[in-house]
Amino acid sequence: MSRAGPIEAFLPVMLFAIFFGLSMDYEVFLVTRIHEEWLRTGDNAKAVRNGLAATGRTITAAALIMILVFGSFILGGQIVIKEFGLGLAGGILVDAIVIRSTIVPAVMRMLGKSNWWFPSWLDRVLPHFSVDADDEDEFAPRAGEEPEGGRGEPRELMPV
């Protein structure tokens, strides 16, 4: 038997923190794939379309698994667990369908090349990481060229 009552005070804060962590996983996955396509083609609209097509099934499957797992919490005996289950399942559903599949690609399509603008001074300060050995040459200047961002020595690419 469950009791009716107000939502626990800590629940919205905890749900927000958990949503942020869970949604960043597929946000990074989606945007990284779109960025790879943009580097390959130079066409933002095509990059958004291909990136979403390449990651859409994976994001949907991951969201479905999380919705089912969190939805099963509703069957638990404690009201706090039920609230967490309902909140997380509903939040993941909205995040995967509305935000990751609709709003993010639409905004990225509208922004065009502005998606990939990065201040040159900050590019010089931050290290360049890569998990792919093929990307090491991407950041190295060509023979006789000055490195991107202006003066100074070319930065070494730090492997992860």
Backbone as CSV, one residue per row, in Angstrom:
resi,resn,N_x,N_y,N_z,CA_x,CA_y,CA_z,C_x,C_y,C_z
1,MET,0.843,-1.177,0.000,0.000,0.000,0.000,0.886,1.237,0.000
2,SER,0.613,2.153,-0.891,1.412,3.374,-0.928,0.635,4.519,-0.293
3,ARG,1.394,5.444,0.179,0.766,6.604,0.808,0.823,7.794,-0.146
4,ALA,-0.202,8.586,-0.123,-0.222,9.806,-0.928,0.405,10.918,-0.099
5,GLY,1.086,11.823,-0.776,1.698,12.921,-0.046,2.502,13.786,-0.977
6,PRO,3.148,14.787,-0.423,3.935,15.704,-1.255,5.213,15.033,-1.773
7,ILE,5.778,15.615,-2.788,7.055,15.144,-3.317,8.136,15.463,-2.300
8,GLU,9.029,14.538,-2.101,10.127,14.745,-1.161,10.924,15.982,-1.580
9,ALA,11.374,16.753,-0.611,12.043,18.034,-0.882,13.346,17.875,-1.655
10,PHE,14.094,16.816,-1.407,15.386,16.642,-2.067,15.258,16.089,-3.485
11,LEU,14.100,15.572,-3.836,13.926,14.863,-5.098,14.188,15.720,-6.346
12,PRO,13.637,16.938,-6.469,13.916,17.724,-7.683,15.395,18.014,-7.891
13,VAL,16.117,18.290,-6.822,17.548,18.581,-6.943,18.300,17.331,-7.378
14,MET,17.974,16.208,-6.781,18.635,14.953,-7.145,18.306,14.560,-8.594
15,LEU,17.047,14.716,-8.990,16.670,14.388,-10.365,17.414,15.265,-11.363
16,PHE,17.530,16.554,-11.054,18.258,17.461,-11.948,19.705,17.019,-12.104
17,ALA,20.363,16.687,-10.998,21.765,16.259,-11.061,21.911,14.968,-11.861
18,ILE,21.022,14.027,-11.639,21.087,12.755,-12.363,20.780,12.957,-13.846
19,PHE,19.769,13.775,-14.163,19.446,14.067,-15.568,20.625,14.692,-16.285
20,PHE,21.272,15.613,-15.610,22.409,16.298,-16.230,23.480,15.283,-16.614
21,GLY,23.812,14.390,-15.705,24.827,13.382,-15.999,24.412,12.421,-17.093
22,LEU,23.172,11.940,-17.033,22.703,10.986,-18.039,22.583,11.630,-19.419
23,SER,22.082,12.846,-19.471,21.881,13.479,-20.777,23.198,13.881,-21.423
24,MET,24.209,14.181,-20.641,25.499,14.547,-21.221,26.126,13.372,-21.953
25,ASP,25.825,12.159,-21.526,26.378,10.997,-22.220,25.977,11.005,-23.685
26,TYR,24.667,11.106,-23.949,24.327,11.080,-25.353,24.463,12.404,-26.043
27,GLU,24.550,13.465,-25.308,24.835,14.756,-25.938,26.251,14.745,-26.513
28,VAL,27.207,14.272,-25.741,28.583,14.179,-26.220,28.660,13.216,-27.400
29,PHE,27.974,12.100,-27.308,27.959,11.111,-28.383,27.407,11.727,-29.674
30,LEU,26.279,12.423,-29.581,25.637,13.030,-30.746,26.497,14.141,-31.346
31,VAL,26.935,15.080,-30.523,27.673,16.236,-31.034,29.050,15.830,-31.551
32,THR,29.684,14.854,-30.924,30.970,14.373,-31.428,30.816,13.794,-32.824
33,ARG,29.773,13.023,-33.022,29.542,12.431,-34.351,29.233,13.506,-35.383
34,ILE,28.445,14.500,-34.996,28.154,15.609,-35.910,29.441,16.364,-36.234
35,HIS,30.283,16.586,-35.230,31.545,17.300,-35.463,32.468,16.507,-36.388
36,GLU,32.518,15.192,-36.221,33.317,14.364,-37.127,32.839,14.517,-38.565
37,GLU,31.534,14.518,-38.756,30.974,14.689,-40.103,31.285,16.080,-40.642
38,TRP,31.234,17.085,-39.782,31.529,18.453,-40.226,32.987,18.573,-40.636
39,LEU,33.889,17.950,-39.885,35.301,17.981,-40.263,35.525,17.265,-41.590
40,ARG,34.781,16.190,-41.817,34.932,15.407,-43.039,34.357,16.125,-44.250
41,THR,33.165,16.740,-44.106,32.476,17.305,-45.267,32.563,18.823,-45.352
42,GLY,32.628,19.519,-44.224,32.609,20.980,-44.219,31.215,21.558,-44.422
43,ASP,30.207,20.701,-44.522,28.828,21.127,-44.733,28.039,20.873,-43.450
44,ASN,27.614,21.951,-42.779,26.946,21.822,-41.484,25.628,21.068,-41.585
45,ALA,24.799,21.386,-42.577,23.499,20.729,-42.705,23.671,19.222,-42.921
46,LYS,24.615,18.858,-43.760,24.879,17.443,-44.013,25.457,16.774,-42.769
47,ALA,26.309,17.485,-42.042,26.906,16.928,-40.833,25.845,16.654,-39.773
48,VAL,24.908,17.590,-39.593,23.838,17.389,-38.613,22.963,16.218,-39.027
49,ARG,22.599,16.159,-40.291,21.750,15.070,-40.783,22.439,13.714,-40.624
50,ASN,23.681,13.614,-41.067,24.399,12.344,-40.993,24.736,11.961,-39.554
51,GLY,25.085,12.945,-38.742,25.398,12.661,-37.341,24.190,12.156,-36.579
52,LEU,23.048,12.776,-36.821,21.818,12.317,-36.166,21.409,10.937,-36.685
53,ALA,21.567,10.714,-37.976,21.220,9.406,-38.542,22.130,8.312,-37.992
54,ALA,23.396,8.635,-37.792,24.342,7.624,-37.307,24.140,7.298,-35.834
55,THR,23.685,8.261,-35.040,23.568,8.043,-33.597,22.134,7.871,-33.123
56,GLY,21.171,8.142,-33.971,19.767,8.131,-33.556,19.305,6.814,-32.965
57,ARG,19.645,5.707,-33.619,19.212,4.401,-33.109,19.865,4.069,-31.771
58,THR,21.130,4.410,-31.645,21.836,4.127,-30.396,21.270,4.950,-29.250
59,ILE,21.019,6.226,-29.490,20.441,7.088,-28.460,19.048,6.605,-28.084
60,THR,18.254,6.236,-29.076,16.903,5.738,-28.800,16.939,4.436,-28.009
61,ALA,17.822,3.537,-28.379,17.927,2.265,-27.662,18.385,2.482,-26.218
62,ALA,19.381,3.351,-26.030,19.858,3.630,-24.672,18.754,4.272,-23.838
63,ALA,18.013,5.189,-24.436,16.916,5.844,-23.722,15.830,4.833,-23.371
64,LEU,15.510,3.955,-24.288,14.489,2.946,-24.022,14.891,2.015,-22.877
65,ILE,16.136,1.607,-22.873,16.621,0.758,-21.774,16.512,1.497,-20.446
66,MET,16.953,2.751,-20.422,16.879,3.515,-19.164,15.433,3.761,-18.735
67,ILE,14.550,4.030,-19.681,13.135,4.244,-19.345,12.546,2.983,-18.727
68,LEU,12.854,1.828,-19.295,12.334,0.572,-18.755,12.906,0.269,-17.369
69,VAL,14.193,0.506,-17.200,14.808,0.257,-15.895,14.252,1.215,-14.849
70,PHE,14.238,2.504,-15.168,13.725,3.472,-14.199,12.226,3.293,-13.985
71,GLY,11.515,2.921,-15.039,10.083,2.665,-14.896,9.794,1.496,-13.973
72,SER,10.697,0.539,-13.926,10.499,-0.596,-13.022,10.590,-0.179,-11.559
73,PHE,11.225,0.947,-11.292,11.290,1.453,-9.914,9.890,1.780,-9.381
74,ILE,8.960,2.063,-10.296,7.596,2.401,-9.886,6.941,1.208,-9.182
75,LEU,7.407,0.025,-9.490,6.846,-1.175,-8.869,7.383,-1.423,-7.457
76,GLY,8.372,-0.621,-7.040,8.950,-0.781,-5.709,7.970,-0.400,-4.617
77,GLY,8.349,-0.694,-3.367,7.445,-0.474,-2.247,7.529,0.914,-1.628
78,GLN,8.671,1.573,-1.727,8.838,2.864,-1.065,8.443,4.000,-1.996
79,ILE,7.813,5.005,-1.419,7.322,6.137,-2.217,8.466,6.919,-2.863
80,VAL,9.596,7.049,-2.173,10.738,7.791,-2.739,11.282,7.072,-3.971
81,ILE,11.360,5.750,-3.910,11.839,4.975,-5.057,10.865,5.113,-6.224
82,LYS,9.579,5.092,-5.944,8.575,5.274,-6.996,8.689,6.656,-7.632
83,GLU,8.902,7.672,-6.803,9.053,9.033,-7.326,10.293,9.150,-8.200
84,PHE,11.396,8.559,-7.746,12.602,8.547,-8.567,12.346,7.843,-9.892
85,GLY,11.720,6.693,-9.856,11.445,5.937,-11.076,10.605,6.719,-12.067
86,LEU,9.520,7.295,-11.582,8.646,8.072,-12.461,9.359,9.307,-13.008
87,GLY,10.064,10.001,-12.134,10.775,11.212,-12.560,11.863,10.927,-13.568
88,LEU,12.664,9.900,-13.315,13.751,9.572,-14.228,13.237,9.023,-15.553
89,ALA,12.238,8.148,-15.515,11.690,7.593,-16.764,11.075,8.700,-17.618
90,GLY,10.290,9.570,-17.008,9.686,10.680,-17.753,10.722,11.660,-18.281
91,GLY,11.709,11.952,-17.460,12.763,12.879,-17.884,13.587,12.344,-19.037
92,ILE,13.938,11.080,-18.990,14.714,10.473,-20.077,13.892,10.435,-21.363
93,LEU,12.606,10.146,-21.235,11.728,10.134,-22.410,11.705,11.506,-23.079
94,VAL,11.499,12.548,-22.302,11.471,13.913,-22.851,12.839,14.296,-23.402
95,ASP,13.892,13.948,-22.678,15.240,14.312,-23.113,15.597,13.649,-24.439
96,ALA,15.337,12.356,-24.558,15.725,11.632,-25.772,14.886,12.027,-26.980
97,ILE,13.577,12.174,-26.778,12.700,12.457,-27.928,12.672,13.937,-28.285
98,VAL,12.441,14.769,-27.304,12.252,16.193,-27.593,13.586,16.925,-27.738
99,ILE,14.474,16.741,-26.788,15.688,17.549,-26.778,16.739,17.005,-27.739
100,ARG,17.188,15.752,-27.556,18.286,15.214,-28.370,17.903,14.930,-29.808
101,SER,16.662,14.566,-30.055,16.274,14.203,-31.418,15.649,15.351,-32.199
102,THR,15.249,16.412,-31.506,14.551,17.498,-32.196,15.232,18.848,-31.997
103,ILE,15.321,19.294,-30.751,15.789,20.660,-30.480,17.275,20.836,-30.791
104,VAL,18.131,19.932,-30.293,19.579,20.080,-30.524,19.912,20.069,-32.016
105,PRO,19.439,19.087,-32.802,19.751,19.137,-34.239,19.183,20.373,-34.943
106,ALA,17.987,20.812,-34.549,17.399,21.996,-35.186,18.221,23.248,-34.900
107,VAL,18.644,23.414,-33.661,19.459,24.584,-33.305,20.819,24.516,-33.994
108,MET,21.413,23.332,-34.032,22.707,23.197,-34.707,22.577,23.468,-36.198
109,ARG,21.489,23.073,-36.788,21.264,23.339,-38.213,21.120,24.840,-38.452
110,MET,20.383,25.519,-37.564,20.170,26.964,-37.718,21.463,27.756,-37.499
111,LEU,22.304,27.322,-36.572,23.526,28.066,-36.262,24.592,27.936,-37.342
112,GLY,24.544,26.879,-38.117,25.501,26.707,-39.214,26.932,26.583,-38.706
113,LYS,27.839,27.304,-39.352,29.257,27.223,-38.983,29.539,27.820,-37.606
114,SER,28.614,28.583,-37.078,28.799,29.146,-35.746,28.886,28.064,-34.672
115,ASN,28.368,26.870,-34.957,28.495,25.750,-34.016,29.943,25.481,-33.663
116,TRP,30.826,25.678,-34.619,32.202,25.220,-34.472,33.182,26.354,-34.251
117,TRP,32.693,27.567,-34.029,33.576,28.697,-33.761,34.223,28.508,-32.403
118,PHE,35.509,28.784,-32.321,36.239,28.671,-31.063,37.272,29.783,-31.042
119,PRO,37.381,30.538,-29.958,38.357,31.635,-29.918,39.781,31.114,-30.107
120,SER,40.542,31.760,-30.973,41.895,31.283,-31.262,42.798,31.364,-30.043
121,TRP,42.611,32.383,-29.197,43.446,32.491,-27.996,43.191,31.324,-27.041
122,LEU,41.966,30.881,-26.957,41.647,29.751,-26.087,42.143,28.446,-26.699
123,ASP,42.118,28.348,-28.020,42.625,27.168,-28.697,44.120,26.998,-28.453
124,ARG,44.840,28.114,-28.359,46.274,28.054,-28.088,46.556,27.606,-26.653
125,VAL,45.680,27.960,-25.728,45.895,27.661,-24.314,45.508,26.228,-23.961
126,LEU,44.411,25.738,-24.526,43.916,24.411,-24.180,44.696,23.321,-24.898
127,PRO,44.908,22.193,-24.242,45.573,21.070,-24.923,44.625,20.407,-25.919
128,HIS,45.176,19.773,-26.912,44.396,19.036,-27.905,44.528,17.552,-27.593
129,PHE,43.403,16.903,-27.329,43.374,15.484,-27.017,42.783,14.711,-28.178
130,SER,43.220,13.486,-28.315,42.651,12.624,-29.334,42.737,11.184,-28.862
131,VAL,41.721,10.406,-29.197,41.767,8.981,-28.916,42.070,8.198,-30.186
132,ASP,42.136,8.888,-31.310,42.381,8.262,-32.593,43.747,8.682,-33.107
133,ALA,44.589,7.741,-33.460,45.934,8.056,-33.950,45.885,8.858,-35.246
134,ASP,44.820,8.692,-36.040,44.709,9.430,-37.301,44.497,10.917,-37.076
135,ASP,43.975,11.305,-35.914,43.699,12.712,-35.631,44.945,13.496,-35.265
136,GLU,46.062,12.836,-34.992,47.252,13.546,-34.558,47.723,14.543,-35.604
137,ASP,47.616,14.188,-36.879,48.066,15.088,-37.936,47.118,16.260,-38.142
138,GLU,45.887,16.149,-37.674,44.882,17.193,-37.886,45.289,18.520,-37.247
139,PHE,45.963,18.450,-36.103,46.293,19.660,-35.366,47.701,20.157,-35.651
140,ALA,48.505,19.376,-36.322,49.870,19.775,-36.610,49.884,20.695,-37.835
141,PRO,50.673,21.775,-37.787,50.735,22.668,-38.952,51.467,22.005,-40.114
142,ARG,51.124,22.386,-41.323,51.774,21.869,-42.520,53.178,22.479,-42.627
143,ALA,54.024,21.869,-43.411,55.383,22.373,-43.586,55.342,23.794,-44.130
144,GLY,56.044,24.697,-43.480,56.104,26.091,-43.921,54.925,26.931,-43.485
145,GLU,53.933,26.348,-42.798,52.763,27.100,-42.334,52.932,27.472,-40.876
146,GLU,52.303,28.577,-40.533,52.252,28.976,-39.136,51.096,28.224,-38.484
147,PRO,51.248,27.804,-37.232,50.145,27.085,-36.593,48.900,27.943,-36.507
148,GLU,47.720,27.280,-36.495,46.464,28.019,-36.380,46.455,28.825,-35.107
149,GLY,45.848,29.986,-35.174,45.751,30.822,-33.997,46.873,31.837,-33.916
150,GLY,47.811,31.831,-34.853,48.817,32.880,-34.831,50.196,32.367,-34.487
151,ARG,50.910,33.160,-33.702,52.311,32.898,-33.441,52.502,31.832,-32.365
152,GLY,53.736,31.439,-32.195,54.045,30.453,-31.166,54.387,29.110,-31.774
153,GLU,54.875,28.239,-30.944,55.242,26.898,-31.377,53.996,26.034,-31.496
154,PRO,53.989,25.074,-32.410,52.836,24.174,-32.495,52.727,23.341,-31.230
155,ARG,51.513,23.097,-30.832,51.273,22.335,-29.623,51.307,20.853,-29.941
156,GLU,51.834,20.081,-29.016,51.831,18.637,-29.165,50.438,18.106,-28.866
157,LEU,50.039,17.120,-29.568,48.766,16.461,-29.327,48.973,15.427,-28.250
158,MET,48.209,15.535,-27.161,48.363,14.613,-26.039,47.436,13.431,-26.220
159,PRO,47.977,12.220,-26.337,47.097,11.057,-26.454,46.372,10.808,-25.132
160,VAL,45.175,10.257,-25.233,44.390,9.957,-24.037,44.635,8.535,-23.634
